[in-house]
């Protein structure tokens, strides 16, 4: 019979869990060390929709947000990338790959754009291994957006864009996020340990069921069905003569014998 887990069993499980968590964190940290360390430069652009006194300010904000979302998609197109390349910014030699696919892949990795809800503010973040390069790219992107963005939304007389936060670079690399990698690795290690524990408990449960079934079979009485033999009844009929008396006495002879004795 299975006994309740003891304190030593619980302690061993805790030790194994700690080991798996540490292993997961170490593996994740090692993976992060093989990735390039990148700095972040952030710039913010305000999108304003001109409106008259009869225009609802709320609708103006929503309209500017929609334009910002459209411009966000435009900023990842080949047309916009080409404008940034031709902006006259001092990029390092060979910074932009000649292959179109490699260029798109590098651009998507280097640029992160989002529109902050209810603010009409577009936040542009640029990443690069060199903080100076990320600053140059952020300045070029924001300048092209403000000066030539009207070519994409077509409402230059109604939409105004201006830089409200100048490019600001981080003092230390922000990618990869080592702290986040460590947490994710620890959670992964803990999850693997939990799965291992679940499968182990399932195996123990199956073994307990097998033992219970074996014990039931050992203690159960076999049920034997007794059937009469096929030739048993005819034999009893044939031997029924054995039940008769061995000597049959004649009543007249017995009475005659008693009469002779009396004479």
Secondary structure, 3 states (H helix, E strand, C coil): CCCCCCHHHHHHHHHHHHHHHHHHHHHHHHHHHCCCCEEEEEEEEEEEECCCCCCCHHHHHHHHHHHHHHHHHHCCCHHHHHHHHCCCCCCCCCCCCCCHHHHHHHHHHHEEEEEECCCCEEEEEEEECCHHHHHHHHHHHHHHHHHHCHHHHCCCCCEEEEEEEEEEECCCCCECCHHHHHHHHHHHHHHHHHHHHHHHHHHHHHHHHHHHHHHHHHHCCCCCCCCCCCCHHHHHHHHHHHHCCCCCCCHHHHHHHHHHHHC
